[in-house]
C-alpha cells in the first residue's frame, strides 16, 4: 500500500546531542563487502535493523534496492530519509540514491560528479501538494471538517533533488509519469512497485465467483486516498457491497460517517488487518473489484495486492497506472466519476470479466513481483552507472 512510516524521535541528552530512534540509525556496509565503490541509500532503515517479516511493500523495496547495488559492486550504506542528526561524509560515495533530507543535503557537497539518483514513490512534489490541498478542500466542502493532517502536503521543498538529480526513478506510468517527465529535465525511469504476494497464488475470478463486492484497501491519509468519494458513492449504491479496510481512522471522520460505517448493511468496515491474515484472504476472495479514488499515489499497494488475485481495479489517473483495458480509470475525481467507472465494470459480460481477471492477475504477478522489480531496477542501474 506504498506507506512511508513516520519517524518517531526520542530525545536523549547524551553529550548535548539529539539521538534518533535506534531503528532509524544509519547502517554502514550492510553486507560487509570490500568493494571500491560505495552507495548511500537515503530511504528507510528499520528493515535492516529488525527481522524482516515482509508485510509491507516498502520493506521488500528497501532490500531490492540494497541488494541490487551490492550485486553491481557497491558497498551499501543506508540512512533514514528524515535523519538530520547523523554525521554523513557525502564525499566517500560514488552514488547517492533515494529521497528526503539526506539526498537534498548531499547537493551542498562540492563534488557534483557524485551521481545523485532521485527515488519517487508517488507523484511530483508540486502535484502531490496541489492535489492534497484539493482533497482537503473537497472534504471540507462536503463535511464541514478541515483535516489537513489526513492529507499529505509536503512542507519541505527538496528542490535540488526534484530538478537536478542525474536521473530519477518513479513508481508510476500513465498520467503521473508524464506529469513528472514534463517537470524534470533529466532522464526519468518508470519502475513498478512490488507486491508482497500474499494473494498471488489465488485462482483468477470466474463468472461463477463474480460478485458485486468492491474493496477499498489503503494505508494512512484517508482524505488523500479519497475515502469520502468512496463513502458518498456507497450511500447511493445500496445494490453493491463495499469492504473498507484501513489501518486506523481519524475520530472526526469516523464520527461523521458513523452511520454508513457501522449501520449500513452494504458496508463492511475493518481496521488494522494484516495483509497475510485469513480474514484478509477471505475478503479478497469475496471481492471482484478494487477501488482507488486517490488524489495522489504511485502504484498503491492496496490496489496492486488484490490485483495479483485477479481483482479488477477501478482507479483515478493519479494512481499512476498504465493504459490497459483491464484497468478502469475514473473520468473525474468525484462520487459521480467513481459511480460511472463502477457502471463500466458491472457492464462487462461474464466472458469478458473472466478474461480481464486473468489478464490483471498475470499482469500484476509478472510485472510487480519482487523478482521482476529487481530485474528491472538492475537493468536501469546498469544502463546509467
N, C-alpha and C positions, 0 to 999 in steps of 0.2 A: 504494500500500500504506500511504496516510495515515501515513511515518516522520519524526519530528522529529529533525533532525541534532543530535548533541551538540555543545556549544560547547567547542572546544579553545582555551584561553587561554595565550598565551605572555607571560612576564613580562619587561618591558623597563624597566630603571631609567632613565627619562628624567625628569629633574627630580623624582624620587621618585614618579612616577605609574605605575600599572599600566595598560598599554595592551592593548586587545583585539587578537585576530587581525584583520588588515585586512579580511577578508571579513565580519567581524561589526561593523564600524564603521557608525555611522548614515549614512544618505543624506538630505541635505536638498534639498527641492524636486526630486524625481525628474524631473519633466517640464519644469522651468524655466518654470513658469507664473507669472502675476501676479494671481491671484485674491484676493478679500478675505478668504477663509476658508482655514484650513489644518487638515489632519488629521494626527495622529500614528498610524502603524500600528506596533504592537508585535508583530512576528511574526518572520520570517526575512529576512536582508539579503543573503545570498550571491547569490540570483538577480539582484540589481541591481548587484552588483559584477563578476560574471563573465558571459561569454557563456552564454546560457541554452539548453541542449540539450533541455529539457523531457522528461527521462527519469524524472521523479518527479512525482506529483500535486501536492505542495506547491510545486514551482517554478511550476506553472501557476496554482495558487491564489493565490500571492503577487502575480502580475501581474493576475489577475482583480480582486482587492481594490483594488490601487493604481489600476488603470485606471478602475474604477467610481467611486471617489471623485473622480478627476480629471474625469471626464465630468459629474459633478454640481457642478463648480465649486470644488473644493478643491485648493490646493497640497498636495502629498503628501510628507511626511517619513516615513522608515522607520527603526525602531530594532530591534535584536535583542531578542527577548523575555527573554533572560537577562542583558542588559547592565546591570550595576550601576555602571559606571565613567563613562560619558559624562555631561556636564552637559546636562540636558534642561530647558528652560523650559516647563513644562506650561501656563503662563498664556497662551501665544501661540496655543493650539489651540482650535478650535471643537468638535472631536471627537477622542476618543482611542479607537482600535479595537484589539482583539487580546486578548492574554493574557500571563501571566508577570509578571516583576518590574516592568516599566515601567507596565503597566496598574494593577497593585496599588499601586505607589508614587504614581501620579497622584492617588489618593484622599486623599493627605495634602496636596495643594494646596488652599488655602482656597476656591477658586472651584468650588462644586459645580454651577454652571449649565453647566459644560462637559460635553457628552454623553460618557458612558463606555459603550462597547459591548463586551461580552464575546464572544469568539470561542471556541467549544468544539469541539475537533476529535475528541473522543471521548465519554466519559461524565462524569457529575458527579464531582468530585474525591472526595467521600465514597464513591461507588460504586466508582470505579476502585481506591481503596485497599483497600476491603473485598474486592473480587474478586481483586486481585493477591495479597493475603495468602492468600486461599483457594487460589489457583493454586500458590503456593509450598508451602503445607501439603499439598495434594493430591499434588504431585510428590514431596515428601519421604516421604509415607506409601507411595507406590508404589515409589520407588527407593532411599530411604535418603539421598538427597542433598539438602542445604539450599543452594539457589541463589537468594537474593533478587535478585541482580543480573540474573537472567533474567526478572524480572517488572518492574513499573513503578510501585511505590509512590511517590507524590509527597510529598516531605517538607515542601515549602513550603506554608504554609496561606494561600492567596490569598483570604481571607475576604470582604473588601470586593468584590472582583471577582465572586465567585460568589453573593453575596447582595444587592449593592446597585448593580450595573450598571443603567443606564437600560433596556437590553434586552439580550438575548443571542441569538446565532446559533449553532446546533448542527448538526453533521454527524450527524444521526440522525432516525429516525422510530421508530414502534413502542414497545417497552418502554423503550428508552434515553431517548427523547424524553419519555415520560410520567413516568419516574422523575425526570428533571431538572425537569420542569414542577412536580412535586409539592413540590420543594425551593425553587423560585425564585418570588418574589412578582411580579416584573415580567414584561413580555412576552417570550415565547420563540418564535423562528422556526426552523423546520427548513430546512436547506439541504443539497442533495446535494453530496457530494464529487465532484470532477471526474475523469474518466478521462484518461489520456494519449492513448488512442485507437489504440494500436499494433495492436489486433485488430478494430477496429470495421468494417473492410472485409471481414472474413471472411464467408463464406456461413454461414447458420444450419445447425445439425446436421440430419441426416436419419436415417431408420431404417437406411439402408444404411451410414452412417458411425458409427452408435451403437456404443460400446464399453463395456467395464467398467473404464475408466480414470478414476481420480479424482485431481484435482490439489490439492495443498496448497502454496500460494504465499503467502509472507508476508515481512515485514521482520524486525526485531530483536525481542528479548524473547520468546524462543520458548516459555517456560513460560506466560507470559500468553496467547500465541497458541494454547495447547492442543496443542502438538506431541506431548506424551506421550499425550493422548487419541487422536490420530491413529495413533501408532505402536502403541499397545496394540491398537487395532482392526485394524491391518494384520497383526499377529501371528496373529490368528484368522481373518482373511478371505483365505486363500490363493487363493481363486477370483477375487479382484479385484486390479487393479494400482494402485499408488499412486505418483504422481510428486511428489516433495518438493523444493521449490526455496526456498532460504533464502540470505540474503547471506553468512552465516557461522554457525558453531555453536560454543558453549561446549565445550571439550575434554572436560569431565567428562560432559556429556550425550552427546557423540559416542562416548566410550568405553563408557558404559553401554549405549547402543543400537547398538554397532558391528555386532553380528551381523545385526540386521534391516536396518540401513542399507546394509551392504556385501555381505552374503551371502544375503539373501533374494531369490529370483527374482521376486517380485512387487512389490518396492520399488526405485524408481529415484531416486537421491539426487543433487542438483545444488547447487552453491554459486555465488553471485555471477554469475548470468546476466543480461545486460541485457534489459530489457523488450522492446526492439526488435530483438533478435538473431534470426537464423534458427533457432537451436536452440530458443529460447523459442517462436517461432511454430509450429514443428513439434510441440512438446509440447502447445500449446493446441489445435492441430488434432486431435491424437490423443485428447484427453480429452473426455469427455461431461459430467463433473460436477466441481464445485469444492467444497472443504471448508473451513469456517472455524469450528472448535470453540473460539472465542475466549472468554476470560473477561471482556474489556472492550475495546470497539472502537467505531468510528463510521464506517460505510460503508468497511470496509477496502479499500485499493487492490488488494491481492492477490486480492480477490473480485470487485470491480466490473470490473476489466480483463478477466478471462476471460468475465464475463457479457456484455460487449459483443460477444463472438464467439458467443453463444448457448450457452455452457456453463452448465448448470443448477446453482444454488448450494444447498448444504446448510450452514446456519449456526446458530449459537447466538442466543438472543434478545438477547445482549449485543453483537451486531454492529450493532444499530440499524436493521434493515430493516423496511419496512412489511409489512403482512399482504397478501401476494399469493399466488395459487395456484401460481405457478411458482417461489416461493422457499420452500424446505423448512426449517422451523425445528425444531431438536432439542427434544425434550420435556424432556430433562435433560442437564446438562453432565457427561458421563461417557462411557467407551467404549461402554457399553450404550446410552446415548442416541444416540450417533453411529451405532452399528450399526442401531438401529431406524429412524433417518431415512434411512440408506442403503437399507434394505429398501423404504422407501416410494418412493424414486425408481426403484429397479430394477423395482418392480412396475408402473410406468407402461407401458401398451401403446404400441406404436410410433407410432400416430397421435397419441396424447396427448403423447408425448415430442417429436415434431416440432413440435406446436403450442406446447408450453412453451418449446422452444428459440427459436422465432421470437418469442414474446412477451417472453422475458427479454432477447433481443438488442434488440428495439425499445424496450423499457422503459429499458434502460441507455443506448442511444445517444441517445434522445430527451430523457432527463432528467438524464444525468450528463455530457454533453458540456460542454466549456468554454463554448461559446456559450449553452447552456441555463442553466448555473450562473450565468454573468454576468448573464443576463437576470433570473433570479430574485433575485439579490443586489441588483441595481439597483432592482428593484421594491420590495423591503422597505426599502431605504435611502430611497427617495422617500416611502414611507409614513411613516417615522419622523423624518426630518430636515427 
